[in-house]
Amino acid sequence: MRVAASNRAAAGKRYQRLARNASAVLFTIGAGLCMGSVTLASPLWTAAGTLALSLGLVARDAAGVAWRSVTPMTVYAFATALSSAANITGLLAADTDRRQLYFLYTHEEHMLLAMQLTLAGLLIPIAAFRATLALQPGGTATGLLPRVYGVVRDGTLFRWGVVIAVVVMAMRIATPLTGLGTISALIWLLPQLIVFALARRGVMIGNRRMVFAALGLAVLEALRALMFDFLRSDIIAPVIAFAIGTVLGARSFRVVRSSFFLPIYALTALFILYFGLFGEERSRMSVGVGRLEQLAELSEMEETGGYTPGEQRQTLLTRLTTFNQLTQVARIVEEDGHLGGTTLEYLGYAFIPRVLWPEKPKIAKGAWFALRIGQARVGESGSITNSVNMTIPGELYLNYGWLGVLAGLSIFGALLAILWDRVAFWDAMSNTLGSAFGYYLLWVGLTMAADLQIIVTLIAMYLLFIGAGWVVGSFSAPSSPARTVLRTTARTEDAVGRMS
């Protein structure tokens, strides 16, 4: 046992050294590319520099001791790397027969500005996040706000977590539950949160039943979303919740070699394979089993030549690009000037609960932007059935220019840091509610947030989790986070070894 522990420690040090070296190399390459792009005015060089810098940031955080450096901004940098890789692929395809897959509604004269906004969207919030955590001794952002805290015993989490997740899935099929605003969003998010909590806790304590339950719920929720939901992200979200929960619970990638991940790989492959077809036909499909039958039929017809995909069908890679919407943002500014907060008027009433004001205007700036740039799909009732995300740096630039980008992204990064500090994600590992809210923050980082509305949603979610903590605390006995950390950390390595 001592030899095995020594070997693991040595391997961990080698891994950290490799990650630090990779980070330094990537930062050097990224900085060079970005400086070169200023001289050459090259969108491609800017995108490549953003890719290198984002990967460098991921590598730097991965070099931290026991994964404690992994935060929502680590995931945010990873998501930016994926988006930058997609942007590079699109730019390289500009003069090829694959151009129409990427240049959907692009204004190419604004391409450089679009890539500069993407770069700013990477660096500014991450700098603000790290600065906010470092403001107070010990890295504490603020002690004024209450912590998100609520301990749910393992047996209760296993039994009632599964029951609640299944009930919520059934509710989503039976009723839309509209009119409750963020409360509805939190209820619909419960299956994902429970999947994450079960997966993370199960791996930490070596409880295979909890991990199997998390996997089963993830598959069930993905299938429900495929059959009944409109957004493609709803299909892959529970799969991601399981993957993040197991990896962060293990603090190691060794767990991805376990048999638990075979269904995850299969679902991910199917998601990528049918991403374009589902996106193109979802508005014309039925729901339930009929949707699965239609997908299978269309896929078979496509293989035999009986069905021709649209010219602008998006693959997952093309969907990850950002230059289409950001060049449109630049075009609007060129034609109309900065909007001076026109898209942010909802901040005046956003925090009034919809329960108290049922007629509160719906906040749908993605639909407004789709209509503004001529990409809206209008249904028979006259309502817009799609949306185009402006991105946070895009919406800030649209309203206030570069000064707004600097100020707004700084506020976004600082807010994430304060909320992350309040969950003590790597310290109080028995804190079930803190772990669940931590996952929500990680998910926000992964999706890179569609627009500034996410700031309102983050604050509302935080308040709901605080309320949930008071409820949970009234039904559970207090637990010592310090004892739990020591006990859990001691068992995690052996638990991962048994599951790998």
GUZA-409697 format. One record per residue (C-alpha): residue number from 1; residue in one letter; y, x negated, z. Coordinates in nm, 2 decimals, always signed. Last residue first. Layout:
% GUZA-409697
   pos   code    north     east       up
   NUM      a        Y        X        Z
...
//
This chain:
% GUZA-409697
   pos   code    north     east       up
   500      s    +0.22    +1.13    -1.25
   499      m    +0.18    +1.39    -0.98
   498      r    +0.02    +1.17    -0.71
   497      g    +0.26    +0.89    -0.77
   496      v    +0.55    +1.12    -0.75
   495      a    +0.44    +1.25    -0.41
   494      d    +0.39    +0.89    -0.28
   493      e    +0.75    +0.80    -0.38
   492      t    +0.89    +1.12    -0.23
   491      r    +0.74    +1.10    +0.11
   490      a    +0.97    +0.86    +0.29
   489      t    +1.27    +1.01    +0.12
   488      t    +1.18    +1.35    +0.25
   487      r    +1.15    +1.25    +0.62
   486      l    +1.46    +1.04    +0.62
   485      v    +1.67    +1.30    +0.44
   484      t    +1.53    +1.59    +0.66
   483      r    +1.62    +1.40    +0.98
   482      a    +1.98    +1.35    +0.86
   481      p    +2.01    +1.71    +0.73
   480      s    +1.92    +1.85    +1.07
   479      s    +1.82    +2.21    +1.04
   478      p    +1.97    +2.53    +1.18
   477      a    +1.74    +2.83    +1.20
   476      s    +1.75    +3.09    +0.92
   475      f    +1.87    +3.45    +0.88
   474      s    +2.24    +3.41    +0.96
   473      g    +2.26    +3.09    +0.77
   472      v    +2.13    +3.26    +0.45
   471      v    +2.42    +3.51    +0.46
   470      w    +2.68    +3.25    +0.54
   469      g    +2.54    +3.03    +0.26
   468      a    +2.56    +3.32    +0.01
   467      g    +2.93    +3.36    +0.09
   466      i    +2.98    +2.99    +0.02
   465      f    +2.78    +3.03    -0.30
   464      l    +3.00    +3.31    -0.41
   463      l    +3.31    +3.11    -0.34
   462      y    +3.18    +2.82    -0.54
   461      m    +3.09    +3.05    -0.83
   460      a    +3.44    +3.18    -0.84
   459      i    +3.59    +2.83    -0.84
   458      l    +3.36    +2.71    -1.12
   457      t    +3.42    +3.03    -1.32
   456      v    +3.80    +2.99    -1.31
   455      i    +3.77    +2.63    -1.42
   454      i    +3.52    +2.73    -1.69
   453      q    +3.78    +2.94    -1.86
   452      l    +3.93    +2.62    -1.98
   451      d    +3.70    +2.61    -2.28
   450      a    +3.34    +2.57    -2.39
   449      a    +3.22    +2.35    -2.10
   448      m    +3.05    +2.02    -2.17
   447      t    +2.72    +2.20    -2.17
   446      l    +2.56    +1.92    -1.98
   445      g    +2.84    +1.89    -1.73
   444      v    +2.84    +2.26    -1.66
   443      w    +2.46    +2.24    -1.61
   442      l    +2.51    +1.95    -1.36
   441      l    +2.75    +2.17    -1.17
   440      y    +2.50    +2.46    -1.17
   439      y    +2.23    +2.21    -1.05
   438      g    +2.45    +2.12    -0.76
   437      f    +2.49    +2.49    -0.68
   436      a    +2.11    +2.51    -0.65
   435      s    +2.09    +2.19    -0.44
   434      g    +2.36    +2.31    -0.21
   433      l    +2.18    +2.64    -0.17
   432      t    +1.85    +2.47    -0.09
   431      n    +1.99    +2.22    +0.15
   430      s    +1.67    +2.04    +0.24
   429      m    +1.80    +1.74    +0.04
   428      a    +2.11    +1.70    +0.25
   427      d    +2.22    +1.35    +0.13
   426      w    +2.18    +1.33    -0.25
   425      f    +2.34    +1.66    -0.34
   424      a    +2.60    +1.67    -0.06
   423      v    +2.71    +2.01    -0.19
   422      r    +3.08    +1.98    -0.11
   421      d    +3.12    +1.65    -0.28
   420      w    +3.02    +1.80    -0.61
   419      l    +3.28    +2.07    -0.56
   418      i    +3.56    +1.81    -0.50
   417      a    +3.44    +1.59    -0.79
   416      l    +3.42    +1.89    -1.03
   415      l    +3.77    +1.98    -0.94
   414      a    +3.90    +1.63    -1.00
   413      g    +3.74    +1.61    -1.34
   412      f    +3.89    +1.94    -1.45
   411      i    +4.23    +1.85    -1.30
   410      s    +4.23    +1.52    -1.49
   409      l    +4.13    +1.70    -1.81
   408      g    +4.43    +1.93    -1.77
   407      a    +4.69    +1.66    -1.70
   406      l    +4.59    +1.42    -1.98
   405      v    +4.52    +1.69    -2.24
   404      g    +4.84    +1.88    -2.14
   403      l    +5.04    +1.56    -2.21
   402      w    +4.86    +1.52    -2.54
   401      g    +4.97    +1.86    -2.67
   400      y    +5.05    +2.16    -2.45
   399      n    +4.87    +2.47    -2.58
   398      l    +4.64    +2.35    -2.86
   397      y    +4.60    +2.02    -2.70
   396      l    +4.46    +2.18    -2.38
   395      e    +4.24    +2.41    -2.58
   394      g    +4.09    +2.12    -2.78
   393      p    +4.05    +1.90    -2.47
   392      i    +3.85    +2.18    -2.31
   391      t    +3.64    +2.27    -2.61
   390      m    +3.77    +2.53    -2.86
   389      n    +3.44    +2.71    -2.85
   388      v    +3.38    +2.94    -3.14
   387      s    +3.26    +3.30    -3.06
   386      n    +3.04    +3.56    -3.21
   385      t    +3.00    +3.94    -3.21
   384      i    +3.37    +4.04    -3.25
   383      s    +3.42    +4.41    -3.18
   382      g    +3.51    +4.65    -3.46
   381      s    +3.23    +4.90    -3.38
   380      e    +3.05    +4.80    -3.70
   379      g    +3.05    +4.44    -3.59
   378      v    +3.30    +4.17    -3.67
   377      r    +3.19    +3.82    -3.74
   376      a    +3.47    +3.58    -3.67
   375      q    +3.51    +3.25    -3.86
   374      g    +3.87    +3.30    -4.00
   373      i    +4.03    +3.04    -3.77
   372      r    +4.21    +3.30    -3.55
   371      l    +3.91    +3.53    -3.54
   370      a    +3.68    +3.25    -3.41
   369      f    +3.96    +3.15    -3.16
   368      w    +3.99    +3.50    -3.02
   367      a    +3.61    +3.53    -2.99
   366      g    +3.60    +3.20    -2.80
   365      k    +3.89    +3.32    -2.59
   364      a    +3.69    +3.61    -2.45
   363      i    +3.83    +3.70    -2.11
   362      k    +3.77    +4.08    -2.08
   361      p    +4.08    +4.26    -1.97
   360      k    +4.04    +4.40    -1.61
   359      e    +3.96    +4.78    -1.64
   358      p    +3.71    +4.76    -1.36
   357      w    +3.97    +4.62    -1.12
   356      l    +3.82    +4.60    -0.77
   355      v    +3.47    +4.53    -0.89
   354      r    +3.62    +4.31    -1.16
   353      p    +3.73    +4.07    -0.89
   352      i    +4.10    +3.96    -0.92
   351      f    +4.07    +3.58    -0.98
   350      a    +4.13    +3.60    -1.35
   349      y    +4.46    +3.79    -1.32
   348      g    +4.74    +3.54    -1.39
   347      l    +4.49    +3.28    -1.53
   346      y    +4.42    +3.53    -1.81
   345      e    +4.75    +3.41    -1.98
   344      l    +4.57    +3.08    -2.08
   343      t    +4.54    +3.12    -2.45
   342      t    +4.92    +3.16    -2.49
   341      g    +4.99    +2.86    -2.27
   340      g    +5.26    +2.69    -2.47
   339      l    +5.11    +2.76    -2.81
   338      h    +5.17    +2.42    -2.96
   337      g    +5.32    +2.43    -3.31
   336      d    +5.24    +2.71    -3.56
   335      e    +5.12    +2.53    -3.87
   334      e    +5.04    +2.18    -3.74
   333      v    +4.92    +2.32    -3.41
   332      i    +4.69    +2.56    -3.59
   331      r    +4.56    +2.28    -3.81
   330      a    +4.49    +2.05    -3.51
   329      v    +4.28    +2.32    -3.34
   328      q    +4.10    +2.37    -3.67
   327      t    +4.02    +2.00    -3.68
   326      l    +3.88    +2.04    -3.32
   325      q    +3.66    +2.34    -3.43
   324      n    +3.49    +2.16    -3.71
   323      f    +3.49    +1.81    -3.55
   322      t    +3.28    +1.91    -3.25
   321      t    +2.92    +1.85    -3.37
   320      l    +2.63    +1.97    -3.16
   319      r    +2.55    +2.26    -3.38
   318      t    +2.48    +2.02    -3.67
   317      l    +2.21    +1.85    -3.46
   316      l    +2.05    +2.17    -3.35
   315      t    +2.03    +2.28    -3.72
   314      q    +2.29    +2.51    -3.86
   313      r    +2.23    +2.73    -4.16
   312      q    +2.54    +2.70    -4.39
   311      e    +2.37    +2.75    -4.72
   310      g    +2.17    +3.04    -4.59
   309      p    +1.79    +3.02    -4.58
   308      t    +1.59    +3.15    -4.87
   307      y    +1.29    +3.38    -4.79
   306      g    +0.99    +3.44    -5.01
   305      g    +0.94    +3.07    -5.08
   304      t    +0.60    +3.04    -4.91
   303      e    +0.73    +2.84    -4.62
   302      e    +1.03    +3.07    -4.58
   301      m    +0.81    +3.37    -4.59
   300      e    +0.60    +3.23    -4.30
   299      s    +0.91    +3.16    -4.09
   298      l    +1.04    +3.51    -4.17
   297      e    +0.72    +3.67    -4.06
   296      a    +0.69    +3.47    -3.74
   295      l    +1.05    +3.54    -3.65
   294      q    +1.00    +3.91    -3.72
   293      e    +0.69    +3.93    -3.50
   292      l    +0.87    +3.76    -3.22
   291      r    +1.16    +4.00    -3.25
   290      g    +0.92    +4.29    -3.25
   289      v    +0.78    +4.18    -2.92
   288      g    +1.11    +4.25    -2.75
   287      v    +1.43    +4.30    -2.94
   286      s    +1.52    +4.38    -3.30
   285      m    +1.66    +4.13    -3.53
   284      r    +1.97    +4.15    -3.75
   283      s    +2.21    +3.97    -3.52
   282      r    +1.94    +3.71    -3.45
   281      e    +1.89    +3.62    -3.82
   280      e    +2.09    +3.30    -3.87
   279      g    +2.07    +3.16    -3.52
   278      f    +1.70    +3.23    -3.50
   277      l    +1.63    +3.05    -3.83
   276      g    +1.85    +2.75    -3.73
   275      f    +1.70    +2.69    -3.39
   274      y    +1.34    +2.76    -3.50
   273      l    +1.21    +2.40    -3.51
   272      i    +1.44    +2.27    -3.23
   271      f    +1.32    +2.55    -2.99
   270      l    +0.96    +2.51    -3.10
   269      a    +0.98    +2.14    -3.01
   268      t    +1.14    +2.21    -2.68
   267      l    +0.88    +2.47    -2.59
   266      a    +0.60    +2.23    -2.67
   265      y    +0.76    +1.94    -2.47
   264      i    +0.81    +2.17    -2.17
   263      p    +0.45    +2.30    -2.19
   262      l    +0.32    +1.94    -2.17
   261      f    +0.56    +1.85    -1.89
   260      f    +0.35    +1.95    -1.60
   259      s    +0.07    +1.73    -1.73
   258      s    +0.26    +1.43    -1.59
   257      r    +0.43    +1.17    -1.81
   256      v    +0.77    +1.32    -1.74
   255      v    +0.71    +1.23    -1.37
   254      r    +0.75    +0.86    -1.43
   253      f    +1.12    +0.93    -1.51
   252      s    +1.21    +0.86    -1.15
   251      r    +1.43    +1.01    -0.87
   250      a    +1.13    +1.24    -0.82
   249      g    +1.34    +1.54    -0.73
   248      l    +1.59    +1.43    -0.99
   247      v    +1.32    +1.42    -1.26
   246      t    +1.15    +1.74    -1.15
   245      g    +1.47    +1.95    -1.12
   244      i    +1.62    +1.81    -1.44
   243      a    +1.31    +1.91    -1.64
   242      f    +1.27    +2.25    -1.47
   241      a    +1.63    +2.34    -1.53
   240      i    +1.62    +2.22    -1.89
   239      v    +1.33    +2.45    -1.96
   238      p    +1.52    +2.73    -1.79
   237      a    +1.82    +2.66    -2.02
   236      i    +1.63    +2.64    -2.35
   235      i    +1.62    +3.01    -2.43
   234      d    +1.96    +3.10    -2.28
   233      s    +2.12    +2.83    -2.50
   232      r    +2.02    +3.03    -2.80
   231      l    +2.25    +3.31    -2.71
   230      f    +2.15    +3.66    -2.82
   229      d    +1.90    +3.75    -2.55
   228      f    +1.60    +3.99    -2.56
   227      m    +1.28    +3.83    -2.69
   226      l    +1.38    +3.46    -2.68
   225      a    +1.55    +3.51    -2.34
   224      r    +1.23    +3.67    -2.20
   223      l    +1.02    +3.39    -2.34
   222      a    +1.25    +3.12    -2.18
   221      e    +1.24    +3.32    -1.85
   220      l    +0.86    +3.32    -1.85
   219      v    +0.83    +2.96    -1.94
   218      a    +1.07    +2.85    -1.67
   217      l    +0.90    +3.09    -1.41
   216      g    +0.56    +2.93    -1.48
   215      l    +0.70    +2.58    -1.45
   214      a    +0.87    +2.66    -1.12
   213      a    +0.55    +2.81    -0.99
   212      f    +0.35    +2.51    -1.10
   211      v    +0.60    +2.28    -0.92
   210      m    +0.58    +2.49    -0.60
   209      r    +0.20    +2.49    -0.62
   208      r    +0.20    +2.12    -0.67
   207      n    +0.37    +2.05    -0.33
   206      g    +0.43    +1.67    -0.33
   205      i    +0.73    +1.69    -0.09
   204      m    +0.99    +1.57    -0.33
   203      v    +0.82    +1.71    -0.64
   202      g    +0.81    +2.06    -0.50
   201      r    +1.17    +2.05    -0.38
   200      r    +1.30    +1.96    -0.72
   199      a    +1.08    +2.20    -0.91
   198      l    +1.13    +2.49    -0.67
   197      a    +1.51    +2.44    -0.66
   196      f    +1.54    +2.40    -1.03
   195      v    +1.33    +2.71    -1.12
   194      i    +1.51    +2.91    -0.85
   193      l    +1.85    +2.82    -1.00
   192      q    +1.72    +2.91    -1.35
   191      p    +1.59    +3.24    -1.23
   190      l    +1.91    +3.31    -1.04
   189      l    +2.15    +3.27    -1.33
   188      w    +2.15    +3.64    -1.42
   187      i    +2.26    +3.72    -1.06
   186      l    +2.53    +3.45    -1.08
   185      a    +2.67    +3.59    -1.41
   184      s    +2.67    +3.94    -1.27
   183      i    +2.86    +3.82    -0.96
   182      t    +3.10    +3.63    -1.20
   181      g    +3.21    +3.96    -1.35
   180      l    +3.06    +4.27    -1.19
   179      g    +3.12    +4.52    -1.47
   178      t    +2.80    +4.47    -1.66
   177      l    +2.45    +4.51    -1.52
   176      p    +2.29    +4.50    -1.87
   175      t    +1.99    +4.70    -1.75
   174      a    +1.61    +4.71    -1.81
   173      i    +1.55    +4.36    -1.96
   172      r    +1.79    +4.19    -1.74
   171      m    +1.64    +4.37    -1.44
   170      a    +1.29    +4.25    -1.52
   169      m    +1.41    +3.89    -1.53
   168      v    +1.59    +3.95    -1.20
   167      v    +1.28    +4.09    -1.04
   166      v    +1.07    +3.79    -1.16
   165      a    +1.32    +3.55    -1.01
   164      i    +1.34    +3.73    -0.68
   163      v    +0.96    +3.74    -0.64
   162      v    +0.92    +3.37    -0.73
   161      g    +1.19    +3.27    -0.48
   160      w    +1.05    +3.50    -0.22
   159      r    +0.72    +3.32    -0.20
   158      f    +0.80    +2.96    -0.28
   157      l    +1.14    +2.96    -0.12
   156      t    +1.01    +3.13    +0.19
   155      g    +0.73    +2.88    +0.22
   154      d    +0.96    +2.59    +0.17
   153      r    +1.22    +2.71    +0.43
   152      v    +1.56    +2.80    +0.29
   151      v    +1.84    +2.59    +0.42
   150      g    +2.19    +2.71    +0.33
   149      y    +2.50    +2.49    +0.27
   148      v    +2.78    +2.49    +0.02
   147      r    +3.03    +2.29    +0.23
   146      p    +3.36    +2.44    +0.34
   145      l    +3.68    +2.30    +0.20
   144      l    +3.91    +2.09    +0.41
   143      g    +3.69    +1.79    +0.42
   142      t    +3.81    +1.65    +0.09
   141      a    +3.70    +1.41    -0.17
   140      t    +3.46    +1.21    +0.05
   139      g    +3.38    +0.87    -0.10
   138      g    +3.32    +0.70    +0.24
   137      p    +3.69    +0.67    +0.31
   136      q    +3.89    +0.92    +0.11
   135      l    +4.03    +0.88    -0.24
   134      a    +3.71    +0.74    -0.40
   133      l    +3.56    +1.08    -0.49
   132      t    +3.89    +1.18    -0.66
   131      a    +3.91    +0.85    -0.85
   130      r    +3.55    +0.89    -0.98
   129      f    +3.61    +1.24    -1.11
   128      a    +3.96    +1.16    -1.25
   127      a    +3.81    +0.87    -1.45
   126      i    +3.53    +1.09    -1.57
   125      p    +3.77    +1.36    -1.66
   124      i    +3.99    +1.12    -1.87
   123      l    +3.72    +0.92    -2.05
   122      l    +3.50    +1.17    -2.23
   121      g    +3.75    +1.44    -2.33
   120      a    +3.99    +1.16    -2.44
   119      l    +3.72    +1.04    -2.68
   118      t    +3.66    +1.39    -2.81
   117      l    +4.04    +1.43    -2.86
   116      q    +4.05    +1.11    -3.05
   115      m    +3.76    +1.23    -3.27
   114      a    +3.95    +1.55    -3.36
   113      l    +4.28    +1.35    -3.42
   112      l    +4.09    +1.13    -3.67
   111      m    +3.95    +1.43    -3.85
   110      h    +4.28    +1.61    -3.90
   109      e    +4.30    +1.56    -4.28
   108      e    +3.94    +1.68    -4.30
   107      h    +4.01    +2.04    -4.21
   106      t    +3.66    +2.14    -4.13
   105      y    +3.51    +2.49    -4.17
   104      l    +3.14    +2.42    -4.22
   103      f    +3.14    +2.05    -4.28
   102      y    +2.81    +1.97    -4.12
   101      l    +2.53    +2.14    -4.32
   100      q    +2.75    +2.15    -4.63
    99      r    +2.76    +1.77    -4.65
    98      r    +2.39    +1.73    -4.68
    97      d    +2.42    +1.66    -5.06
    96      t    +2.60    +1.34    -4.97
    95      d    +2.96    +1.23    -4.95
    94      a    +3.04    +1.36    -4.60
    93      a    +2.69    +1.28    -4.46
    92      l    +2.81    +0.98    -4.27
    91      l    +3.07    +1.19    -4.10
    90      g    +2.81    +1.45    -4.00
    89      t    +2.58    +1.18    -3.86
    88      i    +2.87    +1.03    -3.67
    87      n    +2.97    +1.37    -3.53
    86      a    +2.61    +1.44    -3.42
    85      a    +2.59    +1.11    -3.24
    84      s    +2.92    +1.19    -3.08
    83      s    +2.78    +1.52    -2.96
    82      l    +2.47    +1.36    -2.82
    81      a    +2.68    +1.09    -2.64
    80      t    +2.91    +1.36    -2.51
    79      a    +2.61    +1.53    -2.35
    78      f    +2.51    +1.21    -2.19
    77      a    +2.86    +1.15    -2.06
    76      y    +2.86    +1.50    -1.91
    75      v    +2.52    +1.44    -1.75
    74      t    +2.65    +1.13    -1.58
    73      m    +2.97    +1.33    -1.50
    72      p    +2.76    +1.60    -1.32
    71      t    +2.65    +1.32    -1.09
    70      v    +2.39    +1.04    -1.09
    69      s    +2.52    +0.75    -0.88
    68      r    +2.27    +0.83    -0.60
    67      w    +1.98    +0.76    -0.84
    66      a    +1.80    +0.56    -0.57
    65      v    +2.05    +0.27    -0.60
    64      g    +2.27    +0.30    -0.90
    63      a    +2.18    +0.15    -1.24
    62      a    +2.14    +0.50    -1.39
    61      d    +2.51    +0.54    -1.33
    60      r    +2.60    +0.24    -1.54
    59      a    +2.35    +0.33    -1.81
    58      v    +2.51    +0.68    -1.84
    57      l    +2.86    +0.53    -1.86
    56      g    +2.75    +0.28    -2.12
    55      l    +2.60    +0.56    -2.33
    54      s    +2.93    +0.74    -2.32
    53      l    +3.12    +0.42    -2.42
    52      a    +2.88    +0.35    -2.71
    51      l    +2.91    +0.71    -2.84
    50      t    +3.28    +0.72    -2.80
    49      g    +3.32    +0.39    -2.99
    48      a    +3.10    +0.53    -3.27
    47      a    +3.32    +0.85    -3.29
    46      t    +3.63    +0.64    -3.30
    45      w    +3.49    +0.41    -3.57
    44      l    +3.39    +0.71    -3.78
    43      p    +3.73    +0.87    -3.74
    42      s    +3.89    +0.55    -3.88
    41      a    +4.27    +0.49    -3.84
    40      l    +4.19    +0.12    -3.93
    39      t    +4.40    -0.04    -3.66
    38      v    +4.34    +0.23    -3.39
    37      s    +3.97    +0.24    -3.49
    36      g    +3.94    -0.12    -3.42
    35      m    +4.05    -0.07    -3.06
    34      c    +3.79    +0.21    -3.03
    33      l    +3.52    +0.00    -3.18
    32      g    +3.59    -0.30    -2.96
    31      a    +3.60    -0.08    -2.64
    30      g    +3.27    +0.08    -2.74
    29      i    +3.10    -0.25    -2.81
    28      t    +3.21    -0.40    -2.48
    27      f    +3.12    -0.09    -2.28
    26      l    +2.78    -0.09    -2.45
    25      v    +2.71    -0.45    -2.36
    24      a    +2.82    -0.40    -2.00
    23      s    +2.61    -0.09    -1.96
    22      a    +2.30    -0.26    -2.11
    21      n    +2.34    -0.54    -1.85
    20      r    +2.37    -0.29    -1.57
    19      a    +2.07    -0.09    -1.69
    18      l    +1.86    -0.41    -1.72
    17      r    +1.95    -0.52    -1.37
    16      q    +1.87    -0.17    -1.23
    15      y    +1.54    -0.17    -1.40
    14      r    +1.45    -0.51    -1.28
    13      k    +1.54    -0.41    -0.93
    12      g    +1.32    -0.10    -0.95
    11      a    +1.03    -0.30    -1.08
    10      a    +1.06    -0.53    -0.79
     9      a    +1.07    -0.23    -0.55
     8      r    +0.77    -0.07    -0.71
     7      n    +0.57    -0.40    -0.69
     6      s    +0.66    -0.43    -0.32
     5      a    +0.55    -0.07    -0.26
     4      a    +0.22    -0.14    -0.44
     3      v    +0.16    -0.46    -0.24
     2      r    +0.24    -0.28    +0.09
     1      m    +0.00    +0.00    +0.00
//
